Amino acid sequence: MPTLLIIHHTPSPFMQAMFESVVSGATDPEIEGVEVVRRAALSVSPADVLAADGYLLGTPANLGYMSGALKHAFDVIYYPCLDSTRGRPFGAYYHGNEGTEGAEKGVTSITTGLGWVKAADNVIVSGKPAKADLEACWELGATVAAQLMA
């Protein structure tokens, strides 16, 4: 069974709402045969990443960059997963009050190095997530999960 790994740093109510919407989309009953695994960015391991077939990444934009937790996750998994995860699909969602460009650039740089393939447009939210933002998060989760269906 294909596995979708959600690697997230969820330190705020706004990020929690986005995370829950992503999970809801990824686990929609119409998406069959895909196991969804959730890992906090500070606890993800190379084994988690190697066992997955696709990824969803969630991070706040802190001081113009991805969270330290997501950066730590990339530091831990990068070399052990470098050659074995090329070509796998991923999607990302970001929350920032001061802009997310630096976070997006950092994630893009690292995922490009890993050889991951962007499977859906980024979801970017500033301030409190509106209904449309949460729907976009749901779509992101559903889109990446659906691409893994056998």
Residue pairs with C-beta under 8 A, 6 or more apart in sequence:
1 33
1 34
1 35
1 150
2 33
2 34
2 35
2 53
2 54
2 148
2 149
2 150
3 34
3 35
3 36
3 37
3 51
3 52
3 53
3 54
3 148
4 26
4 34
4 35
4 36
4 37
4 52
4 53
4 54
4 55
4 56
4 144
4 145
4 148
5 37
5 38
5 39
5 44
5 48
5 49
5 51
5 52
5 54
5 55
5 56
6 19
6 22
6 23
6 26
6 36
6 37
6 38
6 39
6 55
6 56
6 58
6 141
7 39
7 41
7 44
7 49
7 55
7 56
7 57
7 58
7 70
7 73
8 15
8 19
8 22
8 38
8 39
8 40
8 41
8 56
8 57
8 58
8 59
9 15
9 40
9 41
9 42
9 58
9 59
9 60
9 67
9 69
9 70
10 16
10 19
10 40
10 58
11 60
11 67
11 69
12 60
12 95
14 95
14 125
14 127
14 128
14 129
15 58
15 60
15 95
17 129
17 134
18 58
18 93
18 95
18 123
18 125
18 129
18 133
18 134
18 137
19 58
19 137
21 129
21 134
21 135
21 137
21 138
21 141
22 56
22 58
22 93
22 137
22 138
22 140
22 141
23 36
23 38
23 141
24 138
24 141
25 137
25 138
25 139
25 140
25 141
25 142
25 143
25 145
26 34
26 36
26 56
26 141
26 142
26 144
26 145
27 36
27 141
27 145
28 141
28 142
28 145
31 142
31 145
31 146
31 149
32 149
33 149
33 150
34 145
34 146
34 148
34 149
36 145
37 48
37 51
37 52
39 48
40 69
41 59
41 67
41 69
41 70
41 72
41 73
42 69
42 72
42 73
44 73
44 76
44 77
45 76
45 77
46 76
46 77
46 80
46 81
48 77
49 55
49 77
49 80
49 81
49 85
50 80
50 81
50 84
50 85
52 88
53 88
53 148
54 88
54 89
54 90
54 119
54 144
54 145
54 147
54 148
55 88
55 89
55 90
55 91
55 116
55 144
56 90
56 91
56 92
56 93
56 140
56 141
56 144
57 70
57 90
57 91
57 92
57 93
57 107
57 111
58 92
58 93
58 94
59 66
59 67
59 69
59 70
59 92
59 93
59 94
59 95
59 103
59 107
60 67
60 94
60 95
60 96
60 103
61 67
61 94
61 95
61 96
61 98
61 99
61 100
61 102
61 103
62 68
62 103
63 98
64 98
64 99
64 101
64 102
64 103
65 71
65 102
65 103
65 106
66 102
66 103
66 106
66 107
67 103
70 107
71 106
74 110
78 110
78 113
78 114
81 114
82 113
82 114
82 115
85 114
85 115
85 116
86 114
86 115
86 116
87 115
87 116
87 117
88 116
88 117
89 116
89 117
89 118
89 119
89 144
89 147
89 148
90 111
90 116
90 117
90 118
90 119
90 144
91 118
91 119
91 120
91 122
91 123
91 140
91 141
91 143
91 144
92 104
92 107
92 122
92 123
93 122
93 123
93 124
93 125
93 137
93 140
94 100
94 103
94 104
94 122
94 123
94 124
94 125
95 125
95 126
95 129
96 103
96 124
96 125
96 126
97 126
97 127
99 126
100 124
100 126
104 122
104 124
111 118
119 143
119 144
119 147
120 139
120 140
120 143
120 144
121 140
123 133
123 136
123 137
123 140
125 133
129 137
